[in-house]
Amino acid sequence: MIERRELLMAGAGLAAAGTLAAPAAAQQHRMEGMAMSMTDCIDDCVASHRMCLETAAWLTKQGGASATASLIAMLNDCAELCQATANSMLRESPLHTILCRACADACERCARECLSHVVDERIKRCSATCKDCAASCRMMADMAS
């Protein structure tokens, strides 16, 4: 049976973790009259991570001319970098600016690569999601400079 002291200590630890995570989620950056929160950038990175993985899996199952090894590798690389970038912002890493720049470059390349293949709606959506992530990461990196 859990003792009351253990339960209270666990609750205090969870409360402290919640207050430490709040600054990253609430951090606001401003550029050219537009407000952008770090949370928005994290959300864009997570969306791009998911879309790239789903598109790579879909292409692998679909096969055909669009399912080139180079495109699938690009999608997987982009997904991994998006995930690492989101994680760095969630941790409030001092390196998140470097990762945001790298993520923006990778997402821009991935978006172009998607559109250079036989285009269908799924690949167009993936390209658009990567473009959104690239813009967010570029803005986040520029604001931190």
N, C-alpha and C positions, 0 to 999 in steps of 0.2 A: 504494500500500500504506500502511495506517495505521501510523504510528510508535508505538512503545510509550508514549512520553510523552503523545501525544494520547489514546491509549486510557485511560491512567491518569487523566489530567485529566478526561476525560468520565465515568469511573467515579466519581471524587471528587465531581463536580458532581451526579450522580444521587443519590449517597449523601447529600449535603448537602440536596438537595431533599426527600428522604424524611424526614430528621430534622426539617426545618422544617414539613412537613405533619403530622407526628405530633401536635403539641400540640392542633390543632383536633379531630382525630379522637378524641383521648383525653380531651378536656375533659369533666369531669363537673359537673353542676349538681344541687343537691338542693332539693326543695320538698315540704313536707308529708310527710316520711318516704319519698318516692319518689325514686329516682335516675333522672335523665334525662341522657343524654349528648347532646352536640351532634350526634354521628353519628346518633342516633335521629331527631332533628329533621330533619337533612339527608335521611335516608332517607324520612321522611314527605313532605317537600317534593318529592323526586324521584318518589315514587309518585303524588302528586297531579298533578304536572306531566304525567306519562305518561297517567294515567287521563283527565284532562281533554282532552288532545289526541286520545286514541283515541276518546273519547265524541263529541267534536265531529266527527271524521271519520266515525264511524259514523252520527251523525244526518244529516250531509250526504248520505251515500250512501243512507240509509234513506228520507229525505224524510218526508212526513206532518205531522200536527198538532204533534208534539213538536219538529220541526226548525225552530224559529223562529229568526229572525236574532238576536234578543236572547239566547236561550239559547246559541247557538253562539258569539256574541261574548263572553258571560260566561265560557264554558269556555276560550276562547282567552286571554282576559285573565288568568284565574286561573292557567292553565298558565304563562304568561310570568312572572307574579309569583312563583310557586312556584320556578321555575328561577332567577330572580334572587336569591331569598332563599337557596336552597341554595348558590349560587355565593358569596354574601357570607360565609356561614359557612365554606365551604371556604377562602376567602382570609383568614379571621380579620379581616374588615373591622370597623372600629369602628362602622359603620353597620348591622351585622346586626340589632341590636335594633329599629331603626326599621323595617327591612324585615320582620322577624318579626311586628311588630304589624300592618303593612299586609297581609301575607300571611294572617294569622289573620282579619282583617276580610273580605278578598276570598274566602277559602275558606268562611267562614260564609255569606256572601251567595250564593256559587255553590251550596252544598249546599241552601239554601232554594229557590233558583231551579230546581234540578234536580227537587226534589220537587213544585214547583208545576205541573209539566207532567204529561202522561200518563205514568204511571210504569211502567216495565218494569224488569227485573232489572239491566240494564246501567246505567240512570240511577240506580237505588238504590245500586249499588256505587260509582258515581262520587260520589254524595252522601255516602256513608259514608267514602270515602277523603278527601274534602274536610273532613269533620268531624274526622277523625283529625289531619289536617295542621293544621287551625285550633287544635285543642287543644294540639298539640305546640308550635306557634309562639307561642301565647299563653303557655304555660308558660315557654318559653325567654326571651321578652321580659320576663316578670314576674321571672324569676330574675336577669336582668341589671340590673334596676332597683334 
